[in-house]
Amino acid sequence: MSRDARRRIALAAALPVLAVGLPVLTVLAVAGLVSWTVAPAVVLASAVRSLVVFVRLAGWGGAGARGR
């Protein structure tokens, strides 16, 4: 799989969280129902998830790569 295709899939995995989750969390933070530190944590977790998806699609390491 090409690097561009892996990048697009990894970004598409994070898009629903960023598009829906962040506006909802912002509204909840304005209302005082959640802490303001939650939104940056969600962005960081989404970035880490995208990195994991990108690496896993590359097939580096792990038992799954050896079985191919």
C-alpha positions, 0 to 999 in steps of 0.5 A: 500500500502506498504511503499516501493511501496509508496517510489518507486512511489514518486521517480518515480514522481521526476525522469523525472524532475531530469533526463531531467530538471537539464541537460537542466537548467545546459546548460542554466545556462552555457549559461547565460540564467538562474540564477545558483540558478534555479537548486537547487530550482528545486531539492528542489521543486522535493524533496517536490513534492516527499514528498507530493506524498509519504504522499498522497499515505499513505492516511493521513488526508484530506477529501480523507482519510475520504471518504475511 
